[in-house]
Amino acid sequence: MILIKDDMIFVPYLYGGYQCKMKTKRGIISVRCGSDTLFTSKDEPYEVWYPDRDEPNGYQTADDIWKYIRIK
């Protein structure tokens, strides 16, 4: 089942929830949502692994993700 949310296309993730991978100029961003094991909240529903970071960032919004893509 595919989930489209905030202009991102998510597919089921092997370990629960959903994942969206997007190619950017800086590398691939991995966005996860929909799992109880993620660092997320109702208002900040995404955990994101940015390509220039050593660990994922929790509590991200769609605005955070799209701003990162536009700026970098």
mmCIF file of the N, C-alpha and C atoms, coordinates in Angstrom:
data_MODEL
# 
_entry.id   MODEL 
# 
loop_
_atom_site.group_PDB 
_atom_site.id 
_atom_site.type_symbol 
_atom_site.label_atom_id 
_atom_site.label_alt_id 
_atom_site.label_comp_id 
_atom_site.label_asym_id 
_atom_site.label_entity_id 
_atom_site.label_seq_id 
_atom_site.pdbx_PDB_ins_code 
_atom_site.Cartn_x 
_atom_site.Cartn_y 
_atom_site.Cartn_z 
_atom_site.occupancy 
_atom_site.B_iso_or_equiv 
_atom_site.pdbx_formal_charge 
_atom_site.auth_seq_id 
_atom_site.auth_comp_id 
_atom_site.auth_asym_id 
_atom_site.auth_atom_id 
_atom_site.pdbx_PDB_model_num 
ATOM 1   N N  . MET A 1 1  ? 0.842  -1.187 0.000  1.00 0.00 ? 1  MET A N  1 
ATOM 2   C CA . MET A 1 1  ? 0.000  0.000  0.000  1.00 0.00 ? 1  MET A CA 1 
ATOM 3   C C  . MET A 1 1  ? 0.887  1.250  0.000  1.00 0.00 ? 1  MET A C  1 
ATOM 4   N N  . ILE A 1 2  ? 0.596  2.169  -0.859 1.00 0.00 ? 2  ILE A N  1 
ATOM 5   C CA . ILE A 1 2  ? 1.334  3.428  -0.951 1.00 0.00 ? 2  ILE A CA 1 
ATOM 6   C C  . ILE A 1 2  ? 0.577  4.496  -0.180 1.00 0.00 ? 2  ILE A C  1 
ATOM 7   N N  . LEU A 1 3  ? 1.320  5.338  0.526  1.00 0.00 ? 3  LEU A N  1 
ATOM 8   C CA . LEU A 1 3  ? 0.753  6.440  1.287  1.00 0.00 ? 3  LEU A CA 1 
ATOM 9   C C  . LEU A 1 3  ? 1.345  7.739  0.743  1.00 0.00 ? 3  LEU A C  1 
ATOM 10  N N  . ILE A 1 4  ? 0.486  8.674  0.357  1.00 0.00 ? 4  ILE A N  1 
ATOM 11  C CA . ILE A 1 4  ? 0.952  9.983  -0.099 1.00 0.00 ? 4  ILE A CA 1 
ATOM 12  C C  . ILE A 1 4  ? 0.580  10.987 0.975  1.00 0.00 ? 4  ILE A C  1 
ATOM 13  N N  . LYS A 1 5  ? 1.606  11.672 1.483  1.00 0.00 ? 5  LYS A N  1 
ATOM 14  C CA . LYS A 1 5  ? 1.403  12.614 2.580  1.00 0.00 ? 5  LYS A CA 1 
ATOM 15  C C  . LYS A 1 5  ? 2.375  13.771 2.402  1.00 0.00 ? 5  LYS A C  1 
ATOM 16  N N  . ASP A 1 6  ? 1.872  15.010 2.475  1.00 0.00 ? 6  ASP A N  1 
ATOM 17  C CA . ASP A 1 6  ? 2.708  16.204 2.354  1.00 0.00 ? 6  ASP A CA 1 
ATOM 18  C C  . ASP A 1 6  ? 3.579  16.178 1.097  1.00 0.00 ? 6  ASP A C  1 
ATOM 19  N N  . ASP A 1 7  ? 3.003  15.737 -0.013 1.00 0.00 ? 7  ASP A N  1 
ATOM 20  C CA . ASP A 1 7  ? 3.690  15.667 -1.311 1.00 0.00 ? 7  ASP A CA 1 
ATOM 21  C C  . ASP A 1 7  ? 4.862  14.687 -1.324 1.00 0.00 ? 7  ASP A C  1 
ATOM 22  N N  . MET A 1 8  ? 4.851  13.711 -0.436 1.00 0.00 ? 8  MET A N  1 
ATOM 23  C CA . MET A 1 8  ? 5.869  12.658 -0.409 1.00 0.00 ? 8  MET A CA 1 
ATOM 24  C C  . MET A 1 8  ? 5.169  11.317 -0.590 1.00 0.00 ? 8  MET A C  1 
ATOM 25  N N  . ILE A 1 9  ? 5.822  10.414 -1.288 1.00 0.00 ? 9  ILE A N  1 
ATOM 26  C CA . ILE A 1 9  ? 5.262  9.080  -1.544 1.00 0.00 ? 9  ILE A CA 1 
ATOM 27  C C  . ILE A 1 9  ? 5.958  8.078  -0.628 1.00 0.00 ? 9  ILE A C  1 
ATOM 28  N N  . PHE A 1 10 ? 5.173  7.453  0.238  1.00 0.00 ? 10 PHE A N  1 
ATOM 29  C CA . PHE A 1 10 ? 5.693  6.497  1.206  1.00 0.00 ? 10 PHE A CA 1 
ATOM 30  C C  . PHE A 1 10 ? 5.290  5.081  0.823  1.00 0.00 ? 10 PHE A C  1 
ATOM 31  N N  . VAL A 1 11 ? 6.180  4.155  1.110  1.00 0.00 ? 11 VAL A N  1 
ATOM 32  C CA . VAL A 1 11 ? 5.898  2.729  0.937  1.00 0.00 ? 11 VAL A CA 1 
ATOM 33  C C  . VAL A 1 11 ? 6.106  2.055  2.297  1.00 0.00 ? 11 VAL A C  1 
ATOM 34  N N  . PRO A 1 12 ? 5.487  0.890  2.501  1.00 0.00 ? 12 PRO A N  1 
ATOM 35  C CA . PRO A 1 12 ? 5.679  0.213  3.782  1.00 0.00 ? 12 PRO A CA 1 
ATOM 36  C C  . PRO A 1 12 ? 7.152  -0.063 4.059  1.00 0.00 ? 12 PRO A C  1 
ATOM 37  N N  . TYR A 1 13 ? 7.546  0.146  5.304  1.00 0.00 ? 13 TYR A N  1 
ATOM 38  C CA . TYR A 1 13 ? 8.916  -0.073 5.741  1.00 0.00 ? 13 TYR A CA 1 
ATOM 39  C C  . TYR A 1 13 ? 9.000  -1.425 6.427  1.00 0.00 ? 13 TYR A C  1 
ATOM 40  N N  . LEU A 1 14 ? 10.041 -2.156 6.170  1.00 0.00 ? 14 LEU A N  1 
ATOM 41  C CA . LEU A 1 14 ? 10.206 -3.518 6.675  1.00 0.00 ? 14 LEU A CA 1 
ATOM 42  C C  . LEU A 1 14 ? 9.998  -3.620 8.187  1.00 0.00 ? 14 LEU A C  1 
ATOM 43  N N  . TYR A 1 15 ? 10.445 -2.617 8.930  1.00 0.00 ? 15 TYR A N  1 
ATOM 44  C CA . TYR A 1 15 ? 10.392 -2.683 10.391 1.00 0.00 ? 15 TYR A CA 1 
ATOM 45  C C  . TYR A 1 15 ? 9.220  -1.905 10.977 1.00 0.00 ? 15 TYR A C  1 
ATOM 46  N N  . GLY A 1 16 ? 8.219  -1.592 10.179 1.00 0.00 ? 16 GLY A N  1 
ATOM 47  C CA . GLY A 1 16 ? 7.023  -0.907 10.641 1.00 0.00 ? 16 GLY A CA 1 
ATOM 48  C C  . GLY A 1 16 ? 6.949  0.521  10.136 1.00 0.00 ? 16 GLY A C  1 
ATOM 49  N N  . GLY A 1 17 ? 5.743  0.992  9.950  1.00 0.00 ? 17 GLY A N  1 
ATOM 50  C CA . GLY A 1 17 ? 5.535  2.341  9.461  1.00 0.00 ? 17 GLY A CA 1 
ATOM 51  C C  . GLY A 1 17 ? 5.793  2.442  7.971  1.00 0.00 ? 17 GLY A C  1 
ATOM 52  N N  . TYR A 1 18 ? 6.111  3.650  7.541  1.00 0.00 ? 18 TYR A N  1 
ATOM 53  C CA . TYR A 1 18 ? 6.316  3.932  6.121  1.00 0.00 ? 18 TYR A CA 1 
ATOM 54  C C  . TYR A 1 18 ? 7.619  4.700  5.913  1.00 0.00 ? 18 TYR A C  1 
ATOM 55  N N  . GLN A 1 19 ? 8.169  4.582  4.702  1.00 0.00 ? 19 GLN A N  1 
ATOM 56  C CA . GLN A 1 19 ? 9.406  5.265  4.358  1.00 0.00 ? 19 GLN A CA 1 
ATOM 57  C C  . GLN A 1 19 ? 9.290  5.903  2.980  1.00 0.00 ? 19 GLN A C  1 
ATOM 58  N N  . CYS A 1 20 ? 9.858  7.104  2.881  1.00 0.00 ? 20 CYS A N  1 
ATOM 59  C CA . CYS A 1 20 ? 9.975  7.805  1.606  1.00 0.00 ? 20 CYS A CA 1 
ATOM 60  C C  . CYS A 1 20 ? 11.449 8.131  1.400  1.00 0.00 ? 20 CYS A C  1 
ATOM 61  N N  . LYS A 1 21 ? 12.003 7.733  0.277  1.00 0.00 ? 21 LYS A N  1 
ATOM 62  C CA . LYS A 1 21 ? 13.386 8.087  -0.060 1.00 0.00 ? 21 LYS A CA 1 
ATOM 63  C C  . LYS A 1 21 ? 13.335 9.087  -1.209 1.00 0.00 ? 21 LYS A C  1 
ATOM 64  N N  . MET A 1 22 ? 14.051 10.205 -1.035 1.00 0.00 ? 22 MET A N  1 
ATOM 65  C CA . MET A 1 22 ? 14.083 11.246 -2.054 1.00 0.00 ? 22 MET A CA 1 
ATOM 66  C C  . MET A 1 22 ? 15.528 11.580 -2.399 1.00 0.00 ? 22 MET A C  1 
ATOM 67  N N  . LYS A 1 23 ? 15.820 11.603 -3.691 1.00 0.00 ? 23 LYS A N  1 
ATOM 68  C CA . LYS A 1 23 ? 17.157 11.996 -4.147 1.00 0.00 ? 23 LYS A CA 1 
ATOM 69  C C  . LYS A 1 23 ? 17.243 13.515 -4.156 1.00 0.00 ? 23 LYS A C  1 
ATOM 70  N N  . THR A 1 24 ? 18.329 14.040 -3.589 1.00 0.00 ? 24 THR A N  1 
ATOM 71  C CA . THR A 1 24 ? 18.584 15.473 -3.591 1.00 0.00 ? 24 THR A CA 1 
ATOM 72  C C  . THR A 1 24 ? 19.997 15.711 -4.101 1.00 0.00 ? 24 THR A C  1 
ATOM 73  N N  . LYS A 1 25 ? 20.361 16.962 -4.236 1.00 0.00 ? 25 LYS A N  1 
ATOM 74  C CA . LYS A 1 25 ? 21.720 17.306 -4.659 1.00 0.00 ? 25 LYS A CA 1 
ATOM 75  C C  . LYS A 1 25 ? 22.756 16.808 -3.659 1.00 0.00 ? 25 LYS A C  1 
ATOM 76  N N  . ARG A 1 26 ? 22.388 16.717 -2.392 1.00 0.00 ? 26 ARG A N  1 
ATOM 77  C CA . ARG A 1 26 ? 23.309 16.324 -1.323 1.00 0.00 ? 26 ARG A CA 1 
ATOM 78  C C  . ARG A 1 26 ? 23.314 14.824 -1.057 1.00 0.00 ? 26 ARG A C  1 
ATOM 79  N N  . GLY A 1 27 ? 22.401 14.093 -1.648 1.00 0.00 ? 27 GLY A N  1 
ATOM 80  C CA . GLY A 1 27 ? 22.291 12.658 -1.404 1.00 0.00 ? 27 GLY A CA 1 
ATOM 81  C C  . GLY A 1 27 ? 20.838 12.275 -1.165 1.00 0.00 ? 27 GLY A C  1 
ATOM 82  N N  . ILE A 1 28 ? 20.634 11.086 -0.647 1.00 0.00 ? 28 ILE A N  1 
ATOM 83  C CA . ILE A 1 28 ? 19.283 10.574 -0.439 1.00 0.00 ? 28 ILE A CA 1 
ATOM 84  C C  . ILE A 1 28 ? 18.805 10.899 0.969  1.00 0.00 ? 28 ILE A C  1 
ATOM 85  N N  . ILE A 1 29 ? 17.593 11.449 1.048  1.00 0.00 ? 29 ILE A N  1 
ATOM 86  C CA . ILE A 1 29 ? 16.931 11.701 2.324  1.00 0.00 ? 29 ILE A CA 1 
ATOM 87  C C  . ILE A 1 29 ? 15.967 10.552 2.560  1.00 0.00 ? 29 ILE A C  1 
ATOM 88  N N  . SER A 1 30 ? 16.016 9.984  3.752  1.00 0.00 ? 30 SER A N  1 
ATOM 89  C CA . SER A 1 30 ? 15.087 8.925  4.141  1.00 0.00 ? 30 SER A CA 1 
ATOM 90  C C  . SER A 1 30 ? 14.130 9.485  5.185  1.00 0.00 ? 30 SER A C  1 
ATOM 91  N N  . VAL A 1 31 ? 12.850 9.520  4.843  1.00 0.00 ? 31 VAL A N  1 
ATOM 92  C CA . VAL A 1 31 ? 11.819 10.042 5.736  1.00 0.00 ? 31 VAL A CA 1 
ATOM 93  C C  . VAL A 1 31 ? 10.962 8.875  6.203  1.00 0.00 ? 31 VAL A C  1 
ATOM 94  N N  . ARG A 1 32 ? 10.783 8.746  7.524  1.00 0.00 ? 32 ARG A N  1 
ATOM 95  C CA . ARG A 1 32 ? 9.944  7.671  8.060  1.00 0.00 ? 32 ARG A CA 1 
ATOM 96  C C  . ARG A 1 32 ? 8.815  8.252  8.890  1.00 0.00 ? 32 ARG A C  1 
ATOM 97  N N  . CYS A 1 33 ? 7.695  7.541  8.893  1.00 0.00 ? 33 CYS A N  1 
ATOM 98  C CA . CYS A 1 33 ? 6.536  7.941  9.695  1.00 0.00 ? 33 CYS A CA 1 
ATOM 99  C C  . CYS A 1 33 ? 5.679  6.723  9.990  1.00 0.00 ? 33 CYS A C  1 
ATOM 100 N N  . GLY A 1 34 ? 4.765  6.892  10.934 1.00 0.00 ? 34 GLY A N  1 
ATOM 101 C CA . GLY A 1 34 ? 3.758  5.871  11.183 1.00 0.00 ? 34 GLY A CA 1 
ATOM 102 C C  . GLY A 1 34 ? 4.171  4.690  12.020 1.00 0.00 ? 34 GLY A C  1 
ATOM 103 N N  . SER A 1 35 ? 5.209  4.813  12.816 1.00 0.00 ? 35 SER A N  1 
ATOM 104 C CA . SER A 1 35 ? 5.637  3.721  13.695 1.00 0.00 ? 35 SER A CA 1 
ATOM 105 C C  . SER A 1 35 ? 5.807  4.250  15.113 1.00 0.00 ? 35 SER A C  1 
ATOM 106 N N  . ASP A 1 36 ? 5.454  3.445  16.087 1.00 0.00 ? 36 ASP A N  1 
ATOM 107 C CA . ASP A 1 36 ? 5.596  3.840  17.489 1.00 0.00 ? 36 ASP A CA 1 
ATOM 108 C C  . ASP A 1 36 ? 7.048  3.913  17.937 1.00 0.00 ? 36 ASP A C  1 
ATOM 109 N N  . THR A 1 37 ? 7.968  3.366  17.167 1.00 0.00 ? 37 THR A N  1 
ATOM 110 C CA . THR A 1 37 ? 9.378  3.349  17.565 1.00 0.00 ? 37 THR A CA 1 
ATOM 111 C C  . THR A 1 37 ? 10.144 4.594  17.105 1.00 0.00 ? 37 THR A C  1 
ATOM 112 N N  . LEU A 1 38 ? 9.483  5.477  16.365 1.00 0.00 ? 38 LEU A N  1 
ATOM 113 C CA . LEU A 1 38 ? 10.143 6.673  15.846 1.00 0.00 ? 38 LEU A CA 1 
ATOM 114 C C  . LEU A 1 38 ? 10.036 7.830  16.836 1.00 0.00 ? 38 LEU A C  1 
ATOM 115 N N  . PHE A 1 39 ? 10.969 8.765  16.727 1.00 0.00 ? 39 PHE A N  1 
ATOM 116 C CA . PHE A 1 39 ? 10.919 9.989  17.523 1.00 0.00 ? 39 PHE A CA 1 
ATOM 117 C C  . PHE A 1 39 ? 10.071 11.002 16.766 1.00 0.00 ? 39 PHE A C  1 
ATOM 118 N N  . THR A 1 40 ? 8.748  10.920 16.975 1.00 0.00 ? 40 THR A N  1 
ATOM 119 C CA . THR A 1 40 ? 7.796  11.788 16.290 1.00 0.00 ? 40 THR A CA 1 
ATOM 120 C C  . THR A 1 40 ? 6.697  12.197 17.263 1.00 0.00 ? 40 THR A C  1 
ATOM 121 N N  . SER A 1 41 ? 5.904  13.161 16.849 1.00 0.00 ? 41 SER A N  1 
ATOM 122 C CA . SER A 1 41 ? 4.733  13.582 17.611 1.00 0.00 ? 41 SER A CA 1 
ATOM 123 C C  . SER A 1 41 ? 3.610  13.886 16.623 1.00 0.00 ? 41 SER A C  1 
ATOM 124 N N  . LYS A 1 42 ? 2.462  14.220 17.140 1.00 0.00 ? 42 LYS A N  1 
ATOM 125 C CA . LYS A 1 42 ? 1.325  14.526 16.273 1.00 0.00 ? 42 LYS A CA 1 
ATOM 126 C C  . LYS A 1 42 ? 1.644  15.710 15.355 1.00 0.00 ? 42 LYS A C  1 
ATOM 127 N N  . ASP A 1 43 ? 2.282  16.738 15.889 1.00 0.00 ? 43 ASP A N  1 
ATOM 128 C CA . ASP A 1 43 ? 2.583  17.934 15.108 1.00 0.00 ? 43 ASP A CA 1 
ATOM 129 C C  . ASP A 1 43 ? 3.906  17.846 14.346 1.00 0.00 ? 43 ASP A C  1 
ATOM 130 N N  . GLU A 1 44 ? 4.756  16.898 14.711 1.00 0.00 ? 44 GLU A N  1 
ATOM 131 C CA . GLU A 1 44 ? 6.052  16.686 14.047 1.00 0.00 ? 44 GLU A CA 1 
ATOM 132 C C  . GLU A 1 44 ? 6.165  15.197 13.704 1.00 0.00 ? 44 GLU A C  1 
ATOM 133 N N  . PRO A 1 45 ? 5.475  14.799 12.623 1.00 0.00 ? 45 PRO A N  1 
ATOM 134 C CA . PRO A 1 45 ? 5.250  13.379 12.357 1.00 0.00 ? 45 PRO A CA 1 
ATOM 135 C C  . PRO A 1 45 ? 6.367  12.606 11.656 1.00 0.00 ? 45 PRO A C  1 
ATOM 136 N N  . TYR A 1 46 ? 7.519  13.227 11.426 1.00 0.00 ? 46 TYR A N  1 
ATOM 137 C CA . TYR A 1 46 ? 8.547  12.553 10.644 1.00 0.00 ? 46 TYR A CA 1 
ATOM 138 C C  . TYR A 1 46 ? 9.867  12.410 11.389 1.00 0.00 ? 46 TYR A C  1 
ATOM 139 N N  . GLU A 1 47 ? 10.522 11.287 11.128 1.00 0.00 ? 47 GLU A N  1 
ATOM 140 C CA . GLU A 1 47 ? 11.909 11.091 11.536 1.00 0.00 ? 47 GLU A CA 1 
ATOM 141 C C  . GLU A 1 47 ? 12.703 11.017 10.236 1.00 0.00 ? 47 GLU A C  1 
ATOM 142 N N  . VAL A 1 48 ? 13.746 11.832 10.123 1.00 0.00 ? 48 VAL A N  1 
ATOM 143 C CA . VAL A 1 48 ? 14.434 12.005 8.846  1.00 0.00 ? 48 VAL A CA 1 
ATOM 144 C C  . VAL A 1 48 ? 15.927 11.737 8.984  1.00 0.00 ? 48 VAL A C  1 
ATOM 145 N N  . TRP A 1 49 ? 16.454 10.968 8.049  1.00 0.00 ? 49 TRP A N  1 
ATOM 146 C CA . TRP A 1 49 ? 17.898 10.766 7.967  1.00 0.00 ? 49 TRP A CA 1 
ATOM 147 C C  . TRP A 1 49 ? 18.385 11.613 6.802  1.00 0.00 ? 49 TRP A C  1 
ATOM 148 N N  . TYR A 1 50 ? 18.998 12.749 7.157  1.00 0.00 ? 50 TYR A N  1 
ATOM 149 C CA . TYR A 1 50 ? 19.553 13.641 6.148  1.00 0.00 ? 50 TYR A CA 1 
ATOM 150 C C  . TYR A 1 50 ? 20.923 13.110 5.739  1.00 0.00 ? 50 TYR A C  1 
ATOM 151 N N  . PRO A 1 51 ? 21.304 13.251 4.476  1.00 0.00 ? 51 PRO A N  1 
ATOM 152 C CA . PRO A 1 51 ? 22.549 12.637 3.985  1.00 0.00 ? 51 PRO A CA 1 
ATOM 153 C C  . PRO A 1 51 ? 23.831 13.197 4.595  1.00 0.00 ? 51 PRO A C  1 
ATOM 154 N N  . ASP A 1 52 ? 23.774 14.379 5.178  1.00 0.00 ? 52 ASP A N  1 
ATOM 155 C CA . ASP A 1 52 ? 24.987 14.961 5.755  1.00 0.00 ? 52 ASP A CA 1 
ATOM 156 C C  . ASP A 1 52 ? 25.018 14.870 7.285  1.00 0.00 ? 52 ASP A C  1 
ATOM 157 N N  . ARG A 1 53 ? 24.207 13.985 7.841  1.00 0.00 ? 53 ARG A N  1 
ATOM 158 C CA . ARG A 1 53 ? 24.141 13.821 9.292  1.00 0.00 ? 53 ARG A CA 1 
ATOM 159 C C  . ARG A 1 53 ? 24.476 12.374 9.659  1.00 0.00 ? 53 ARG A C  1 
ATOM 160 N N  . ASP A 1 54 ? 25.003 12.188 10.861 1.00 0.00 ? 54 ASP A N  1 
ATOM 161 C CA . ASP A 1 54 ? 25.416 10.850 11.302 1.00 0.00 ? 54 ASP A CA 1 
ATOM 162 C C  . ASP A 1 54 ? 24.296 10.038 11.949 1.00 0.00 ? 54 ASP A C  1 
ATOM 163 N N  . GLU A 1 55 ? 23.189 10.688 12.250 1.00 0.00 ? 55 GLU A N  1 
ATOM 164 C CA . GLU A 1 55 ? 22.054 9.985  12.849 1.00 0.00 ? 55 GLU A CA 1 
ATOM 165 C C  . GLU A 1 55 ? 20.767 10.681 12.426 1.00 0.00 ? 55 GLU A C  1 
ATOM 166 N N  . PRO A 1 56 ? 19.633 10.005 12.538 1.00 0.00 ? 56 PRO A N  1 
ATOM 167 C CA . PRO A 1 56 ? 18.383 10.621 12.102 1.00 0.00 ? 56 PRO A CA 1 
ATOM 168 C C  . PRO A 1 56 ? 17.944 11.756 13.027 1.00 0.00 ? 56 PRO A C  1 
ATOM 169 N N  . ASN A 1 57 ? 17.207 12.691 12.461 1.00 0.00 ? 57 ASN A N  1 
ATOM 170 C CA . ASN A 1 57 ? 16.602 13.770 13.224 1.00 0.00 ? 57 ASN A CA 1 
ATOM 171 C C  . ASN A 1 57 ? 15.133 13.436 13.442 1.00 0.00 ? 57 ASN A C  1 
ATOM 172 N N  . GLY A 1 58 ? 14.717 13.414 14.680 1.00 0.00 ? 58 GLY A N  1 
ATOM 173 C CA . GLY A 1 58 ? 13.313 13.185 14.994 1.00 0.00 ? 58 GLY A CA 1 
ATOM 174 C C  . GLY A 1 58 ? 12.551 14.490 15.048 1.00 0.00 ? 58 GLY A C  1 
ATOM 175 N N  . TYR A 1 59 ? 11.246 14.370 15.199 1.00 0.00 ? 59 TYR A N  1 
ATOM 176 C CA . TYR A 1 59 ? 10.364 15.515 15.388 1.00 0.00 ? 59 TYR A CA 1 
ATOM 177 C C  . TYR A 1 59 ? 10.506 16.546 14.257 1.00 0.00 ? 59 TYR A C  1 
ATOM 178 N N  . GLN A 1 60 ? 10.421 16.073 13.025 1.00 0.00 ? 60 GLN A N  1 
ATOM 179 C CA . GLN A 1 60 ? 10.518 16.931 11.855 1.00 0.00 ? 60 GLN A CA 1 
ATOM 180 C C  . GLN A 1 60 ? 9.135  17.136 11.241 1.00 0.00 ? 60 GLN A C  1 
ATOM 181 N N  . THR A 1 61 ? 8.962  18.273 10.604 1.00 0.00 ? 61 THR A N  1 
ATOM 182 C CA . THR A 1 61 ? 7.730  18.564 9.873  1.00 0.00 ? 61 THR A CA 1 
ATOM 183 C C  . THR A 1 61 ? 8.024  18.528 8.376  1.00 0.00 ? 61 THR A C  1 
ATOM 184 N N  . ALA A 1 62 ? 6.963  18.540 7.585  1.00 0.00 ? 62 ALA A N  1 
ATOM 185 C CA . ALA A 1 62 ? 7.155  18.611 6.131  1.00 0.00 ? 62 ALA A CA 1 
ATOM 186 C C  . ALA A 1 62 ? 7.875  19.901 5.761  1.00 0.00 ? 62 ALA A C  1 
ATOM 187 N N  . ASP A 1 63 ? 7.567  20.986 6.463  1.00 0.00 ? 63 ASP A N  1 
ATOM 188 C CA . ASP A 1 63 ? 8.254  22.258 6.195  1.00 0.00 ? 63 ASP A CA 1 
ATOM 189 C C  . ASP A 1 63 ? 9.750  22.140 6.448  1.00 0.00 ? 63 ASP A C  1 
ATOM 190 N N  . ASP A 1 64 ? 10.152 21.430 7.509  1.00 0.00 ? 64 ASP A N  1 
ATOM 191 C CA . ASP A 1 64 ? 11.578 21.219 7.791  1.00 0.00 ? 64 ASP A CA 1 
ATOM 192 C C  . ASP A 1 64 ? 12.254 20.482 6.631  1.00 0.00 ? 64 ASP A C  1 
ATOM 193 N N  . ILE A 1 65 ? 11.602 19.451 6.154  1.00 0.00 ? 65 ILE A N  1 
ATOM 194 C CA . ILE A 1 65 ? 12.167 18.615 5.091  1.00 0.00 ? 65 ILE A CA 1 
ATOM 195 C C  . ILE A 1 65 ? 12.300 19.407 3.792  1.00 0.00 ? 65 ILE A C  1 
ATOM 196 N N  . TRP A 1 66 ? 11.224 20.071 3.370  1.00 0.00 ? 66 TRP A N  1 
ATOM 197 C CA . TRP A 1 66 ? 11.255 20.816 2.116  1.00 0.00 ? 66 TRP A CA 1 
ATOM 198 C C  . TRP A 1 66 ? 12.204 22.010 2.202  1.00 0.00 ? 66 TRP A C  1 
ATOM 199 N N  . LYS A 1 67 ? 12.315 22.625 3.370  1.00 0.00 ? 67 LYS A N  1 
ATOM 200 C CA . LYS A 1 67 ? 13.270 23.729 3.541  1.00 0.00 ? 67 LYS A CA 1 
ATOM 201 C C  . LYS A 1 67 ? 14.695 23.213 3.366  1.00 0.00 ? 67 LYS A C  1 
ATOM 202 N N  . TYR A 1 68 ? 15.003 22.059 3.947  1.00 0.00 ? 68 TYR A N  1 
ATOM 203 C CA . TYR A 1 68 ? 16.338 21.455 3.798  1.00 0.00 ? 68 TYR A CA 1 
ATOM 204 C C  . TYR A 1 68 ? 16.628 21.206 2.317  1.00 0.00 ? 68 TYR A C  1 
ATOM 205 N N  . ILE A 1 69 ? 15.677 20.665 1.604  1.00 0.00 ? 69 ILE A N  1 
ATOM 206 C CA . ILE A 1 69 ? 15.876 20.357 0.187  1.00 0.00 ? 69 ILE A CA 1 
ATOM 207 C C  . ILE A 1 69 ? 16.117 21.630 -0.618 1.00 0.00 ? 69 ILE A C  1 
ATOM 208 N N  . ARG A 1 70 ? 15.342 22.674 -0.365 1.00 0.00 ? 70 ARG A N  1 
ATOM 209 C CA . ARG A 1 70 ? 15.480 23.928 -1.119 1.00 0.00 ? 70 ARG A CA 1 
ATOM 210 C C  . ARG A 1 70 ? 16.780 24.651 -0.811 1.00 0.00 ? 70 ARG A C  1 
ATOM 211 N N  . ILE A 1 71 ? 17.192 24.673 0.446  1.00 0.00 ? 71 ILE A N  1 
ATOM 212 C CA . ILE A 1 71 ? 18.383 25.424 0.853  1.00 0.00 ? 71 ILE A CA 1 
ATOM 213 C C  . ILE A 1 71 ? 19.657 24.728 0.421  1.00 0.00 ? 71 ILE A C  1 
ATOM 214 N N  . LYS A 1 72 ? 19.717 23.448 0.555  1.00 0.00 ? 72 LYS A N  1 
ATOM 215 C CA . LYS A 1 72 ? 20.944 22.710 0.280  1.00 0.00 ? 72 LYS A CA 1 
ATOM 216 C C  . LYS A 1 72 ? 21.043 22.464 -1.190 1.00 0.00 ? 72 LYS A C  1 
# 
